[in-house]
Amino acid sequence: PTPGDLKLANPGPQTCKFNQSCTIQLTATGGKPTYRYAATGLPWGLTVDAGSGRISGKPWGSGTVQITATATDTTGATVTAAFPLTINWF
């Protein structure tokens, strides 16, 4: 890839606590800003801010889920990153 290619940093394995505030930051680089972010596989209680790439909220559930995050630049180029999120009760 060349330095101008759109990239989405993979945040790696994440851990949150049940019904406690949790924040995960998605960060895109390259391509042609501005970026739009999305994520699938989020547990109930977490949402992603499409403009900032911030996943936040108070997750419900337990165990590990696989999240697939995407970033799209103004040309329509899209990149993805997948990472596990473990929700602990305590």
Rosetta constraint file for C-alpha pairs under 8 A:
AtomPair CA 1 CA 5 HARMONIC 6.15 0.50
AtomPair CA 3 CA 30 HARMONIC 6.72 0.50
AtomPair CA 4 CA 30 HARMONIC 4.79 0.50
AtomPair CA 4 CA 31 HARMONIC 5.42 0.50
AtomPair CA 5 CA 29 HARMONIC 7.98 0.50
AtomPair CA 5 CA 30 HARMONIC 5.19 0.50
AtomPair CA 5 CA 31 HARMONIC 5.04 0.50
AtomPair CA 6 CA 28 HARMONIC 7.05 0.50
AtomPair CA 6 CA 29 HARMONIC 5.81 0.50
AtomPair CA 6 CA 30 HARMONIC 4.43 0.50
AtomPair CA 6 CA 31 HARMONIC 4.07 0.50
AtomPair CA 6 CA 32 HARMONIC 7.57 0.50
AtomPair CA 6 CA 73 HARMONIC 7.58 0.50
AtomPair CA 6 CA 77 HARMONIC 7.28 0.50
AtomPair CA 6 CA 78 HARMONIC 7.52 0.50
AtomPair CA 6 CA 79 HARMONIC 6.89 0.50
AtomPair CA 7 CA 28 HARMONIC 5.50 0.50
AtomPair CA 7 CA 29 HARMONIC 5.28 0.50
AtomPair CA 7 CA 30 HARMONIC 6.17 0.50
AtomPair CA 7 CA 31 HARMONIC 7.52 0.50
AtomPair CA 7 CA 79 HARMONIC 6.32 0.50
AtomPair CA 8 CA 26 HARMONIC 7.32 0.50
AtomPair CA 8 CA 27 HARMONIC 5.85 0.50
AtomPair CA 8 CA 28 HARMONIC 4.31 0.50
AtomPair CA 8 CA 29 HARMONIC 6.48 0.50
AtomPair CA 8 CA 70 HARMONIC 7.48 0.50
AtomPair CA 8 CA 71 HARMONIC 6.55 0.50
AtomPair CA 8 CA 79 HARMONIC 6.28 0.50
AtomPair CA 8 CA 80 HARMONIC 6.53 0.50
AtomPair CA 8 CA 81 HARMONIC 6.47 0.50
AtomPair CA 9 CA 26 HARMONIC 6.88 0.50
AtomPair CA 9 CA 27 HARMONIC 5.66 0.50
AtomPair CA 9 CA 28 HARMONIC 6.24 0.50
AtomPair CA 9 CA 29 HARMONIC 7.99 0.50
AtomPair CA 9 CA 81 HARMONIC 7.18 0.50
AtomPair CA 10 CA 26 HARMONIC 7.66 0.50
AtomPair CA 10 CA 81 HARMONIC 5.47 0.50
AtomPair CA 10 CA 82 HARMONIC 6.99 0.50
AtomPair CA 10 CA 83 HARMONIC 7.00 0.50
AtomPair CA 11 CA 24 HARMONIC 7.74 0.50
AtomPair CA 11 CA 25 HARMONIC 7.54 0.50
AtomPair CA 11 CA 26 HARMONIC 7.01 0.50
AtomPair CA 11 CA 83 HARMONIC 7.04 0.50
AtomPair CA 12 CA 83 HARMONIC 5.51 0.50
AtomPair CA 12 CA 84 HARMONIC 7.20 0.50
AtomPair CA 13 CA 83 HARMONIC 5.70 0.50
AtomPair CA 13 CA 84 HARMONIC 5.02 0.50
AtomPair CA 13 CA 85 HARMONIC 6.01 0.50
AtomPair CA 13 CA 86 HARMONIC 7.83 0.50
AtomPair CA 14 CA 24 HARMONIC 7.87 0.50
AtomPair CA 14 CA 83 HARMONIC 7.64 0.50
AtomPair CA 14 CA 84 HARMONIC 6.28 0.50
AtomPair CA 14 CA 85 HARMONIC 4.73 0.50
AtomPair CA 14 CA 86 HARMONIC 6.28 0.50
AtomPair CA 15 CA 85 HARMONIC 5.57 0.50
AtomPair CA 15 CA 86 HARMONIC 4.75 0.50
AtomPair CA 15 CA 87 HARMONIC 5.91 0.50
AtomPair CA 15 CA 88 HARMONIC 7.31 0.50
AtomPair CA 16 CA 20 HARMONIC 7.41 0.50
AtomPair CA 16 CA 21 HARMONIC 7.93 0.50
AtomPair CA 16 CA 22 HARMONIC 5.83 0.50
AtomPair CA 16 CA 59 HARMONIC 7.48 0.50
AtomPair CA 16 CA 85 HARMONIC 7.33 0.50
AtomPair CA 16 CA 86 HARMONIC 6.30 0.50
AtomPair CA 16 CA 87 HARMONIC 4.95 0.50
AtomPair CA 16 CA 88 HARMONIC 6.32 0.50
AtomPair CA 17 CA 21 HARMONIC 7.73 0.50
AtomPair CA 17 CA 22 HARMONIC 7.47 0.50
AtomPair CA 17 CA 59 HARMONIC 7.27 0.50
AtomPair CA 17 CA 87 HARMONIC 5.32 0.50
AtomPair CA 17 CA 88 HARMONIC 4.77 0.50
AtomPair CA 17 CA 89 HARMONIC 5.82 0.50
AtomPair CA 17 CA 90 HARMONIC 6.27 0.50
AtomPair CA 18 CA 58 HARMONIC 6.93 0.50
AtomPair CA 18 CA 59 HARMONIC 5.56 0.50
AtomPair CA 18 CA 60 HARMONIC 5.48 0.50
AtomPair CA 18 CA 61 HARMONIC 6.58 0.50
AtomPair CA 18 CA 62 HARMONIC 6.97 0.50
AtomPair CA 18 CA 87 HARMONIC 5.92 0.50
AtomPair CA 18 CA 88 HARMONIC 5.79 0.50
AtomPair CA 18 CA 89 HARMONIC 5.07 0.50
AtomPair CA 18 CA 90 HARMONIC 7.21 0.50
AtomPair CA 19 CA 58 HARMONIC 4.60 0.50
AtomPair CA 19 CA 59 HARMONIC 5.24 0.50
AtomPair CA 19 CA 60 HARMONIC 5.70 0.50
AtomPair CA 20 CA 57 HARMONIC 7.81 0.50
AtomPair CA 20 CA 58 HARMONIC 4.94 0.50
AtomPair CA 20 CA 59 HARMONIC 6.90 0.50
AtomPair CA 21 CA 56 HARMONIC 7.22 0.50
AtomPair CA 21 CA 57 HARMONIC 5.54 0.50
AtomPair CA 21 CA 58 HARMONIC 4.76 0.50
AtomPair CA 21 CA 59 HARMONIC 7.70 0.50
AtomPair CA 22 CA 55 HARMONIC 7.92 0.50
AtomPair CA 22 CA 56 HARMONIC 5.47 0.50
AtomPair CA 22 CA 57 HARMONIC 5.64 0.50
AtomPair CA 22 CA 58 HARMONIC 5.96 0.50
AtomPair CA 22 CA 59 HARMONIC 7.41 0.50
AtomPair CA 23 CA 54 HARMONIC 6.81 0.50
AtomPair CA 23 CA 55 HARMONIC 5.52 0.50
AtomPair CA 23 CA 56 HARMONIC 4.41 0.50
AtomPair CA 23 CA 57 HARMONIC 6.93 0.50
AtomPair CA 24 CA 54 HARMONIC 5.96 0.50
AtomPair CA 24 CA 55 HARMONIC 5.01 0.50
AtomPair CA 24 CA 56 HARMONIC 6.48 0.50
AtomPair CA 25 CA 53 HARMONIC 5.97 0.50
AtomPair CA 25 CA 54 HARMONIC 4.65 0.50
AtomPair CA 25 CA 55 HARMONIC 6.14 0.50
AtomPair CA 26 CA 37 HARMONIC 7.84 0.50
AtomPair CA 26 CA 52 HARMONIC 7.96 0.50
AtomPair CA 26 CA 53 HARMONIC 4.80 0.50
AtomPair CA 26 CA 54 HARMONIC 6.04 0.50
AtomPair CA 26 CA 55 HARMONIC 7.51 0.50
AtomPair CA 26 CA 69 HARMONIC 7.83 0.50
AtomPair CA 27 CA 53 HARMONIC 6.58 0.50
AtomPair CA 28 CA 35 HARMONIC 7.14 0.50
AtomPair CA 28 CA 71 HARMONIC 6.51 0.50
AtomPair CA 31 CA 73 HARMONIC 6.32 0.50
AtomPair CA 31 CA 77 HARMONIC 7.60 0.50
AtomPair CA 32 CA 73 HARMONIC 5.51 0.50
AtomPair CA 32 CA 74 HARMONIC 5.79 0.50
AtomPair CA 32 CA 75 HARMONIC 6.63 0.50
AtomPair CA 33 CA 73 HARMONIC 5.49 0.50
AtomPair CA 33 CA 74 HARMONIC 6.06 0.50
AtomPair CA 34 CA 73 HARMONIC 5.77 0.50
AtomPair CA 34 CA 74 HARMONIC 5.92 0.50
AtomPair CA 35 CA 51 HARMONIC 6.80 0.50
AtomPair CA 35 CA 71 HARMONIC 6.17 0.50
AtomPair CA 35 CA 72 HARMONIC 5.42 0.50
AtomPair CA 35 CA 73 HARMONIC 4.57 0.50
AtomPair CA 35 CA 74 HARMONIC 6.75 0.50
AtomPair CA 36 CA 50 HARMONIC 5.18 0.50
AtomPair CA 36 CA 51 HARMONIC 5.47 0.50
AtomPair CA 36 CA 52 HARMONIC 7.82 0.50
AtomPair CA 36 CA 53 HARMONIC 7.48 0.50
AtomPair CA 36 CA 71 HARMONIC 5.53 0.50
AtomPair CA 36 CA 72 HARMONIC 5.15 0.50
AtomPair CA 36 CA 73 HARMONIC 6.47 0.50
AtomPair CA 37 CA 48 HARMONIC 7.34 0.50
AtomPair CA 37 CA 49 HARMONIC 7.06 0.50
AtomPair CA 37 CA 50 HARMONIC 4.45 0.50
AtomPair CA 37 CA 51 HARMONIC 6.41 0.50
AtomPair CA 37 CA 52 HARMONIC 7.41 0.50
AtomPair CA 37 CA 53 HARMONIC 5.32 0.50
AtomPair CA 37 CA 69 HARMONIC 7.28 0.50
AtomPair CA 37 CA 70 HARMONIC 5.65 0.50
AtomPair CA 37 CA 71 HARMONIC 4.57 0.50
AtomPair CA 37 CA 72 HARMONIC 6.54 0.50
AtomPair CA 38 CA 48 HARMONIC 6.31 0.50
AtomPair CA 38 CA 49 HARMONIC 7.71 0.50
AtomPair CA 38 CA 50 HARMONIC 5.95 0.50
AtomPair CA 38 CA 53 HARMONIC 7.55 0.50
AtomPair CA 38 CA 69 HARMONIC 5.75 0.50
AtomPair CA 38 CA 70 HARMONIC 5.23 0.50
AtomPair CA 38 CA 71 HARMONIC 6.60 0.50
AtomPair CA 39 CA 48 HARMONIC 6.64 0.50
AtomPair CA 39 CA 67 HARMONIC 6.65 0.50
AtomPair CA 39 CA 68 HARMONIC 5.51 0.50
AtomPair CA 39 CA 69 HARMONIC 4.19 0.50
AtomPair CA 39 CA 70 HARMONIC 6.08 0.50
AtomPair CA 40 CA 67 HARMONIC 5.75 0.50
AtomPair CA 40 CA 68 HARMONIC 5.30 0.50
AtomPair CA 40 CA 69 HARMONIC 6.51 0.50
AtomPair CA 41 CA 65 HARMONIC 6.77 0.50
AtomPair CA 41 CA 66 HARMONIC 6.05 0.50
AtomPair CA 41 CA 67 HARMONIC 4.71 0.50
AtomPair CA 41 CA 68 HARMONIC 6.53 0.50
AtomPair CA 42 CA 46 HARMONIC 6.13 0.50
AtomPair CA 42 CA 47 HARMONIC 7.14 0.50
AtomPair CA 42 CA 65 HARMONIC 7.57 0.50
AtomPair CA 42 CA 66 HARMONIC 7.97 0.50
AtomPair CA 42 CA 67 HARMONIC 6.07 0.50
AtomPair CA 43 CA 59 HARMONIC 6.06 0.50
AtomPair CA 43 CA 60 HARMONIC 6.50 0.50
AtomPair CA 43 CA 61 HARMONIC 6.92 0.50
AtomPair CA 43 CA 65 HARMONIC 7.54 0.50
AtomPair CA 44 CA 59 HARMONIC 5.84 0.50
AtomPair CA 44 CA 60 HARMONIC 5.56 0.50
AtomPair CA 44 CA 61 HARMONIC 7.42 0.50
AtomPair CA 45 CA 57 HARMONIC 5.62 0.50
AtomPair CA 45 CA 58 HARMONIC 5.13 0.50
AtomPair CA 45 CA 59 HARMONIC 4.46 0.50
AtomPair CA 45 CA 60 HARMONIC 5.92 0.50
AtomPair CA 46 CA 55 HARMONIC 6.53 0.50
AtomPair CA 46 CA 56 HARMONIC 5.38 0.50
AtomPair CA 46 CA 57 HARMONIC 4.57 0.50
AtomPair CA 46 CA 58 HARMONIC 6.07 0.50
AtomPair CA 46 CA 59 HARMONIC 5.53 0.50
AtomPair CA 47 CA 55 HARMONIC 5.50 0.50
AtomPair CA 47 CA 56 HARMONIC 5.74 0.50
AtomPair CA 47 CA 57 HARMONIC 6.50 0.50
AtomPair CA 48 CA 53 HARMONIC 6.28 0.50
AtomPair CA 48 CA 54 HARMONIC 5.57 0.50
AtomPair CA 48 CA 55 HARMONIC 4.21 0.50
AtomPair CA 48 CA 56 HARMONIC 6.50 0.50
AtomPair CA 49 CA 53 HARMONIC 5.40 0.50
AtomPair CA 49 CA 54 HARMONIC 5.37 0.50
AtomPair CA 49 CA 55 HARMONIC 6.42 0.50
AtomPair CA 50 CA 54 HARMONIC 7.82 0.50
AtomPair CA 59 CA 87 HARMONIC 7.40 0.50
AtomPair CA 60 CA 87 HARMONIC 7.91 0.50
AtomPair CA 61 CA 87 HARMONIC 6.76 0.50
AtomPair CA 62 CA 86 HARMONIC 7.24 0.50
AtomPair CA 62 CA 87 HARMONIC 4.84 0.50
AtomPair CA 62 CA 88 HARMONIC 5.84 0.50
AtomPair CA 62 CA 89 HARMONIC 6.63 0.50
AtomPair CA 63 CA 86 HARMONIC 5.49 0.50
AtomPair CA 63 CA 87 HARMONIC 5.36 0.50
AtomPair CA 63 CA 88 HARMONIC 6.72 0.50
AtomPair CA 64 CA 84 HARMONIC 6.43 0.50
AtomPair CA 64 CA 85 HARMONIC 5.44 0.50
AtomPair CA 64 CA 86 HARMONIC 4.11 0.50
AtomPair CA 64 CA 87 HARMONIC 6.23 0.50
AtomPair CA 65 CA 84 HARMONIC 5.68 0.50
AtomPair CA 65 CA 85 HARMONIC 5.35 0.50
AtomPair CA 65 CA 86 HARMONIC 6.43 0.50
AtomPair CA 66 CA 82 HARMONIC 6.83 0.50
AtomPair CA 66 CA 83 HARMONIC 5.82 0.50
AtomPair CA 66 CA 84 HARMONIC 4.52 0.50
AtomPair CA 66 CA 85 HARMONIC 6.28 0.50
AtomPair CA 67 CA 82 HARMONIC 5.55 0.50
AtomPair CA 67 CA 83 HARMONIC 5.46 0.50
AtomPair CA 67 CA 84 HARMONIC 6.00 0.50
AtomPair CA 67 CA 85 HARMONIC 6.92 0.50
AtomPair CA 68 CA 80 HARMONIC 6.68 0.50
AtomPair CA 68 CA 81 HARMONIC 5.77 0.50
AtomPair CA 68 CA 82 HARMONIC 4.31 0.50
AtomPair CA 68 CA 83 HARMONIC 6.65 0.50
AtomPair CA 69 CA 80 HARMONIC 5.48 0.50
AtomPair CA 69 CA 81 HARMONIC 5.28 0.50
AtomPair CA 69 CA 82 HARMONIC 6.15 0.50
AtomPair CA 70 CA 78 HARMONIC 6.65 0.50
AtomPair CA 70 CA 79 HARMONIC 5.59 0.50
AtomPair CA 70 CA 80 HARMONIC 4.35 0.50
AtomPair CA 70 CA 81 HARMONIC 6.52 0.50
AtomPair CA 71 CA 78 HARMONIC 5.57 0.50
AtomPair CA 71 CA 79 HARMONIC 5.54 0.50
AtomPair CA 71 CA 80 HARMONIC 6.54 0.50
AtomPair CA 72 CA 76 HARMONIC 5.81 0.50
AtomPair CA 72 CA 77 HARMONIC 5.47 0.50
AtomPair CA 72 CA 78 HARMONIC 4.33 0.50
AtomPair CA 72 CA 79 HARMONIC 6.68 0.50
AtomPair CA 73 CA 77 HARMONIC 5.60 0.50
AtomPair CA 73 CA 78 HARMONIC 6.73 0.50
